[in-house]
């Protein structure tokens, strides 16, 4: 039954004392938070620690959620700020190799091609300057608007637009001559 309720309803339920309902929030967002942690730390163990830290902070700060923006955005902002602060403390340099990009059921050939395309795209995204990568991640992988990204990062909206535009150009150049050029229009 909880799974059918929206985030804001579940938050109210938690705030009224049903702390067990927080498991629904964790279930809905743990994969996204893990992927964000993996993008920050490029290490699976650190990403799992990051997930725990983010959900602990979110649970502790739940009373400060005012519903002025969607809960998802509020949670991602906590995750982003946690990641930025953690990366400032230490930075891991392990390569990224397992960020989930959703795909529909495909034939084995299509699955293999999609895996190759995913790897090419992620490798290319990882070569971008950090300010571009952050904007691209939030815009394309998390589906946030320019205004939401601005609220999270503190970057002006026009800077975000410019970063996404420049990142797309760099990605086009990096993927030129690869199989990704034929399948993805950036």
Buried (B, 14 or more C-beta within 10 A) or exposed (E): EBEEBEBEEBBBBBEEEEEEBBEBBBEBBBEBBBBBBBBBBBBBEBBBBBBEBBBEBBBEEBEEBEEEEEBBBBBBBBBBBBBBEBBEEEEEEEEBEEBEEEEEEEEEEEEEBBEBBBEBBBBBBEEBEEBBBBBBBBBBBBEBEBEBBBBBBEBEEEBBBBBBEBBBEBBBEBBEEBEBBEBBEB
